[in-house]
Amino acid sequence: MGKKLYVGNLKYSVSSGDLHQLFSQFGNVRSAQVIEDRESGRSKGFGFVEMNSDEEAQAAINGLHGKDFQGRPITVNEARPKEERGGGGGGGRRGGYGGRGDM
């Protein structure tokens, strides 16, 4: 099973293809994705790369963490599982109907 890596401090111009190419020097890249803002479509400056094996993932961490990529020192480490968002749904409006109650 592969290992998912977090890649941070990316320039906003970095593409998923750039990440794939960068990490492929350390082994087989299953997937590479730069995370984008839903509304604007602009990069959020971080992404995820999934390597084919734990050994390849560790080699990528050792070879790239803190190294310069397009003018910035990037962060590369093992991705943590997505945390559950708290707070129960909906928010905002209370139930019921708008308008006046005295008709």
C-alpha positions in Angstrom: 0.0 0.0 0.0 1.2 3.5 -0.8 1.7 6.4 1.5 0.2 9.8 1.2 2.4 12.8 1.7 1.6 16.4 2.5 3.5 19.0 0.6 3.3 22.6 1.9 4.7 26.1 1.2 4.2 25.8 -2.5 4.1 28.8 -4.8 0.6 29.4 -6.1 1.8 28.8 -9.7 2.8 25.2 -8.9 0.5 22.6 -10.7 -0.3 19.0 -9.9 1.8 18.0 -12.9 4.8 19.9 -11.4 4.4 17.9 -8.1 4.1 14.7 -10.0 7.3 15.4 -11.9 9.2 16.5 -8.8 8.3 13.4 -6.8 8.8 10.9 -9.6 12.5 11.0 -9.1 11.9 9.1 -5.8 9.7 6.4 -7.2 6.3 5.7 -8.7 3.8 8.5 -8.0 0.2 7.2 -7.8 -1.3 10.6 -7.6 -0.3 14.3 -7.1 -2.8 17.0 -6.5 -2.4 20.7 -5.6 -5.4 21.8 -3.5 -7.4 24.6 -5.0 -10.0 27.0 -3.6 -13.5 25.9 -4.5 -14.7 29.4 -5.5 -11.7 31.0 -7.2 -9.9 27.8 -8.5 -6.6 29.3 -7.2 -4.0 27.1 -5.5 -4.1 27.1 -1.7 -0.3 26.6 -1.6 -0.3 23.0 -0.6 -1.0 19.6 -2.0 -0.8 15.8 -1.6 1.2 13.2 -3.3 0.7 9.5 -3.0 3.7 7.3 -3.6 3.6 3.6 -4.5 5.4 2.3 -1.4 6.4 3.4 2.0 10.1 3.2 1.0 9.6 5.6 -1.9 7.6 8.0 0.3 10.3 8.0 2.9 12.9 8.7 0.2 10.9 11.6 -1.0 10.6 13.1 2.5 14.3 12.7 3.0 15.1 14.2 -0.4 12.7 17.1 -0.5 11.7 18.3 2.9 13.2 21.8 3.4 14.6 21.9 -0.1 14.1 24.8 -2.5 11.4 24.2 -5.1 10.7 27.2 -7.4 12.2 29.6 -4.9 10.6 28.3 -1.7 11.6 25.7 0.9 8.9 23.1 0.7 7.5 21.1 3.6 7.1 17.4 2.9 5.9 14.9 5.5 3.4 12.1 6.0 -0.1 13.3 5.6 -2.3 12.9 8.7 -5.9 11.6 8.4 -8.5 14.3 7.8 -10.0 15.4 11.1 -13.7 15.2 11.6 -15.2 18.6 11.6 -17.2 19.3 14.7 -20.3 21.4 15.3 -23.3 19.6 14.0 -24.8 20.8 10.8 -26.7 23.7 9.4 -25.8 26.7 11.5 -27.1 30.1 10.7 -30.8 30.2 10.6 -33.2 28.9 13.1 -36.2 26.8 12.1 -39.7 28.2 11.6 -41.1 30.7 9.2 -40.3 34.3 8.7 -43.0 36.9 8.9 -45.5 38.0 11.6 -47.4 35.7 13.9 -50.5 37.9 14.3 -52.7 37.4 11.3 
